[in-house]
Amino acid sequence: MNPVLTFQDDVTSLLTELRRYLAQYPEMPLLCSVTYPLPGLPLIPERAERVYRNYRQYLQTPWGLAVYTDIRHYQYPQLSYAGLYTLVEVAKDVVCPQPTAPEPAVAVVNPINGLAAVYAGDTLATETMDGTPAWEGKLILPDHWNAVDVLYQVRLALAQAGAAWYPGALYVERVAYPWLTPEGLPTQTAYIANGEVRLPVIGYAIDPHTEALVYLSLVGHKTAARSIWGSLNTMHQRKLTLEAHRTQTTVVSSHNYATYTASVDADTGLLRMQIVERRACAADVEDWVYLVTPPGLDAAAVNAAFAARLSAVLPIGVPAQWGGKLREAGDDLGLVRRCLCGGDVGAAYALTADEQWLDVIAGLLRDDPAFVIPETL
């Protein structure tokens, strides 16, 4: 695990003021709310009944009636914004938990599955992670990642568990997942929608010239995934909406796809479906072909794949050693156009079936000493 610090909040003043307030008013049990959870203090349920008496509003808690605590700003500048309540009418035969000032901590969250661990201290050191976490649990992460919202979820979970730890720093585990920023932090998940269903996307490639979907990898239940596949696999040019990071575009079906599926979770019926335009995998194509590569592929492998796809659209075979030179020349002459892509796609290209490729090959064989026909293919 190599966590990244994504948010740091100075909580020292708040915790110091809370300790001082509890020591000054030990007879006034403090309660916190779901809006501003303070682990260590009893947590008022979210849907607590509101009671009005003598023009004042009270909350009916499991321990009795509570009223908003008017903490003076000049005495407690940080605590005055904490939205705390005081128990003013204790219910019979009910013991209210004693409030405890929490200790400072840090939180580490996995951005994919929501698993969280809280460690004591102000910073996260290697020796800290080697020890046992003060608390572990699973969070319901927000749809759009926001460090402040995630830290709120951690504090709320701690308050619900009665764990007196108050994390001021949020660390995110680095995970191998397509929708991440270069720093390894989560971005908004991509989605594909056809007007009937909307499913999360693992990766995609789109030909901007034709608006055709070249590659799509998605996850969903079988019925929903087949709905997307059915919308694409038709000659009626149905339009679907692809929402990706900083991109929202319309894609058009082409009725020319190969489909591969694999089960993700048999218990829930989730599967992963990959839909690939046949021009990206067919061995012989008349008009143009596509090249789709995964991220992290080295240049030699990309050039070899380029040569293989170019062979599918030309009447001659193209050796793998020619891929690099031909990719540069084709890009300069406009014979190669880049496709929009993201997720588990590193790069995608469309290669036109143009006789000019043969002129390029002839010119390189004539003028470039390094561009020769290999002895073995």
Secondary structure, DSSP 8 states (H G I E B T S, - for coil): ---EEEEE---HHHHHHHHHHHHH-TTS-EEB-SSS--TTS-B--TT-EEEEETTEEEEEETTEEEEE----TTT-TTGGGS--EEEEEE-TT---------EEEEEEE-TTT-EEEEEESSS--HHHHHS--SEEEE----SS--HHHHHHHHHHHHHHHT--EEEEEEEE-----SSB-TTS-B---EEEE-SS-EEEEEEEEEETTTTEEEEEEEEEEHHHHHHHHHHHS-TT--EEEEEETTEEEEEE--S-EEEEEEEEETTTTEEEEEEEEGGGT-S--SSEEEEEE-TT--HHHHHHHHHHHHHTTSSS---GGGHHHHHHHHHHHT-EEE-EEEES-SEEEEEE--THHHHHHHHHHHH-TT----S--
